[in-house]
């Protein structure tokens, strides 16, 4: 884990230096991925050069607000909290008028992610911050991300790591010094774009998903070969089909740090 963390820290610092950035910004959601990205950036650049924004909606839990504020304090980040719900409500009303009907749930979920991405890009334009996209390899593989939303950014620091690897990396880094509350590691992953939403409503558990993805992506194994190793054939087929169908999203993602 030390080797991976050092590569990420050094890679982020070099990327900023090479591209003329002294500061970065990111959305600090209270979830694991943004927590790890924020800590990574603080280790690489110093907390005062990391500008974190908690952009809450009606679906943002009190736990997420608490976690984001605690991470910012522990790492001495420049931190602000902003309520974007009024903007989402206005966009919903505009689209209802445009469509002649109420927007579908997926439209409203993606509106939230895109509003956050828009705000981060505005910060980048205003202050010359590099926007960090906080997605991981598991999400990208499954297309579990919003184009022009949480995929906005000039660099995706942890996009070369599967979600299960990020859990382990977070535990290891927190063991060196407390940089994030334990809840951000132990809580069930959620994008918090709808009431009661959990990642596992849409995806297999990451512990299973990542094993299948590794066998298919790194191991170049077919669905039949993976199923022959004891994995449920239906689940494997669904994962690989979705992986192939979401290639168009992966072509549009910001670069990941190389490991």
Secondary structure as UniProt FT lines:
FT   HELIX           2..19
FT   STRAND          24..27
FT   HELIX           32..45
FT   HELIX           47..49
FT   STRAND          50..56
FT   TURN            58..59
FT   HELIX           62..74
FT   TURN            75..76
FT   STRAND          78..83
FT   HELIX           85..99
FT   HELIX           105..127
FT   STRAND          130..132
FT   HELIX           137..142
FT   TURN            147..151
FT   STRAND          155..156
FT   TURN            157..160
FT   HELIX           163..176
FT   HELIX           182..186
FT   TURN            195..196
FT   HELIX           199..201
FT   HELIX           206..217
FT   HELIX           223..228
FT   TURN            229..230
FT   HELIX           233..245
FT   HELIX           247..250
FT   TURN            251..252
//
